[in-house]
């Protein structure tokens, strides 16, 4: 099982771009922090809500990063590739 996870991580590292890796990291932090906040909320509600704030921040960063990359790809990168083709 551990070797299968190791091989999956190696394959993911080989096939994913840096942007995709960053987005996957944000989503992983989001999911793990939601689970941890839920478990902590069973013991202490206030602390669980504070930990849930980490999830909200990770989700906001994920969304902002996705929007910025989409805008960059659609506006800047297409113009740069178009100028290179004309030369």
C-alpha positions in Angstrom: 0.0 0.0 0.0 2.8 2.4 0.9 4.6 1.6 -2.3 1.5 2.3 -4.3 1.1 5.7 -2.7 4.8 6.4 -3.3 4.4 5.5 -7.0 1.3 7.6 -7.3 3.1 10.6 -5.8 6.0 10.1 -8.2 3.6 9.9 -11.2 1.7 13.0 -10.0 5.0 14.9 -9.7 6.0 13.9 -13.2 2.7 14.7 -14.9 1.4 17.8 -13.1 2.5 21.3 -13.8 3.6 23.7 -11.0 0.3 25.5 -11.0 -1.6 22.2 -10.7 0.6 21.1 -7.8 -0.1 24.4 -6.1 -3.8 24.0 -6.6 -3.8 20.4 -5.3 -1.9 21.6 -2.3 -4.5 24.2 -1.5 -7.3 21.6 -1.9 -5.4 19.1 0.3 -5.0 21.7 3.1 -8.6 22.7 2.7 -9.9 19.1 3.1 -7.5 18.2 6.0 -8.3 21.3 7.9 -12.0 20.8 7.6 -11.7 17.2 8.9 -9.4 18.3 11.8 -11.8 21.2 12.6 -14.7 18.8 12.7 -12.9 16.4 15.0 -11.7 19.2 17.3 -15.3 20.7 17.3 -16.4 17.5 19.1 -14.2 18.4 22.0 -14.1 22.2 21.9 -16.5 24.2 19.7 -14.6 27.5 19.8 -11.3 26.0 18.8 -13.0 24.0 16.0 -14.5 27.2 14.6 -11.1 28.9 14.7 -9.6 26.0 12.8 -12.4 26.2 10.3 -11.1 29.7 9.5 -7.9 28.1 8.1 -10.2 26.1 5.7 -11.9 29.3 4.7 -8.6 31.0 4.0 -7.3 28.0 2.0 -10.5 28.0 0.0 -10.3 31.7 -0.7 -6.6 31.4 -1.8 -7.6 28.5 -4.0 -10.3 30.5 -5.7 -8.2 33.7 -6.1 -5.3 31.6 -7.5 -7.6 29.9 -10.0 -9.1 33.2 -11.2 -5.7 34.9 -11.6 -4.2 32.0 -13.5 -7.2 31.8 -15.8 -6.9 35.5 -16.5 -3.2 35.3 -17.1 -3.6 32.4 -19.5 -6.5 34.0 -21.4 -5.1 37.5 -21.7 -1.3 37.6 -21.3 -0.1 34.2 -22.4 -2.2 34.2 -25.6 -1.0 37.7 -26.6 2.6 36.6 -26.0 2.3 33.5 -28.0 0.5 35.5 -30.8 3.4 37.9 -31.0 5.9 35.1 -31.2 4.1 33.5 -34.1 4.0 36.8 -36.1 7.8 37.3 -35.8 
